[in-house]
Amino acid sequence: MMMAPPAKFWDRVAKRYSKQPIADEAAYQKKLQITRDYFRSDMELLEFGCGTGATAISHAPFVKHILAIDISSKMIEIAQGKADAENIDNVTFKQTTIDEFSAPDQTLDAVLGLSILHLLDNREAVIAKIHKMLKPGGIFVTSTVCMGDTMKYLRFIAPIGKLFGLIIKVFTTMELQDSLTDAGFAIDYQWQTGEGKVAFIVAKRPE
Ligand SMILES: C[S@@+](CC[C@H](N)C(=O)[O-])C[C@H]1O[C@@H](n2cnc3c(N)ncnc32)[C@H](O)[C@@H]1O
């Protein structure tokens, strides 16, 4: 089977990625806590682009179940190893893409997409799909590098920036908010982790 180029790239960097320290630990902890404030113990979650699983594993004790998916089988292998080592039994790691994945309409309580939306070439379609899968009142939590906020010149070169062999989509926080509200979400919480850095948004599917 031919592997999609992003899968190849992420397989190649997975081991290094898992050893990389978190760039801003305080910001990461704050995002975990804000997310957790929305959790209930009966919740069914999806995390897509879960990487090596650290976030899913840390949220596991606060919800019923997390399905954590990633395009890279190497990322999933590392994530599963960590979950096994920590005896976490309510996270299911699975190699698949957000495009291939589907859940019945209105069945998920929360979806997490962290450091992933800027890597997708069909962001709007993915956001619409998430909205459909969420129960009314369900939340989509995203933490996204919005390069359009600071690197405006890139927008004139091409709609995409090619960095480190990866296709990075360039858009502003405002454009991301618009994509979410156009899909029917209401912005429930928003935090900019540093000027022009990362937009952390909790978007709610209205009841
Ligand atoms: C920048 S990493 C972020 C990992 C993790 N969410 C974090 O915050 O550290 C992006 C992850 O998304 C995965 N990925 C990229 N495209 C994907 C897709 N279409 N569907 C699912 N996962 C994808 C990559 O394999 C990688 O693990």
PDBQT file of the ligand as one rigid body, heavy atoms in Angstrom, charges set to zero:
ROOT
HETATM    1  C1  LIG A 301       2.207  18.688  14.896  1.00  0.00    +0.000 C 
HETATM    2  S1  LIG A 301       1.757  17.044  15.283  1.00  0.00    +0.000 S 
HETATM    3  C2  LIG A 301       0.718  17.310  16.694  1.00  0.00    +0.000 C 
HETATM    4  C3  LIG A 301       0.629  16.120  17.587  1.00  0.00    +0.000 C 
HETATM    5  C4  LIG A 301      -0.171  16.346  18.876  1.00  0.00    +0.000 C 
HETATM    6  N1  LIG A 301      -1.567  16.649  18.605  1.00  0.00    +0.000 N 
HETATM    7  C5  LIG A 301       0.453  17.443  19.685  1.00  0.00    +0.000 C 
HETATM    8  O1  LIG A 301      -0.226  18.456  19.933  1.00  0.00    +0.000 OA
HETATM    9  O2  LIG A 301       1.618  17.306  20.066  1.00  0.00    +0.000 OA
HETATM   10  C6  LIG A 301       0.579  16.651  14.043  1.00  0.00    +0.000 C 
HETATM   11  C7  LIG A 301       0.100  15.207  14.110  1.00  0.00    +0.000 C 
HETATM   12  O3  LIG A 301      -0.979  15.048  13.202  1.00  0.00    +0.000 OA
HETATM   13  C8  LIG A 301      -0.837  13.838  12.484  1.00  0.00    +0.000 C 
HETATM   14  N2  LIG A 301      -1.582  14.021  11.225  1.00  0.00    +0.000 N 
HETATM   15  C9  LIG A 301      -1.230  14.759  10.155  1.00  0.00    +0.000 A 
HETATM   16  N3  LIG A 301      -2.195  14.734   9.214  1.00  0.00    +0.000 NA
HETATM   17  C10 LIG A 301      -3.201  13.957   9.722  1.00  0.00    +0.000 A 
HETATM   18  C11 LIG A 301      -4.487  13.539   9.228  1.00  0.00    +0.000 A 
HETATM   19  N4  LIG A 301      -4.936  13.930   8.029  1.00  0.00    +0.000 N 
HETATM   20  N5  LIG A 301      -5.262  12.737  10.013  1.00  0.00    +0.000 NA
HETATM   21  C12 LIG A 301      -4.802  12.337  11.231  1.00  0.00    +0.000 A 
HETATM   22  N6  LIG A 301      -3.593  12.677  11.731  1.00  0.00    +0.000 NA
HETATM   23  C13 LIG A 301      -2.812  13.492  10.992  1.00  0.00    +0.000 A 
HETATM   24  C14 LIG A 301       0.652  13.646  12.366  1.00  0.00    +0.000 C 
HETATM   25  O4  LIG A 301       1.019  12.305  12.171  1.00  0.00    +0.000 OA
HETATM   26  C15 LIG A 301       1.138  14.188  13.718  1.00  0.00    +0.000 C 
HETATM   27  O5  LIG A 301       1.193  13.172  14.687  1.00  0.00    +0.000 OA
ENDROOT
TORSDOF 0
